[in-house]
Amino acid sequence: MSTCERCGAAFHCAMADAAPGQAPTGAPGETPCWCTFLPPVLAVPDAGASAVGCWCPECLRAHIAAVKAP
């Protein structure tokens, strides 16, 4: 399980959390995550970024809605 960097909620990130019996390798594009199906609204950190985490579905969807609001 991953922890949302914004609200602290636990959620599953397919690119960071291993599937049962499998260790994640972290290879780009290895496993599509739910977030890849949403509109891109945040820049993806480069490989040198330190301690960057994901947001849970609720926080990311709320951010997308806020960015799109007039």
Number of C-alpha atoms within 10 A of each C-alpha: 12 17 16 20 15 12 11 11 15 13 16 18 22 18 19 18 18 16 13 6 6 8 10 14 12 13 9 8 9 11 17 12 15 13 17 9 8 12 10 10 11 9 6 9 10 8 6 6 8 8 6 9 13 17 21 22 17 13 16 19 15 11 15 16 11 10 10 9 7 5
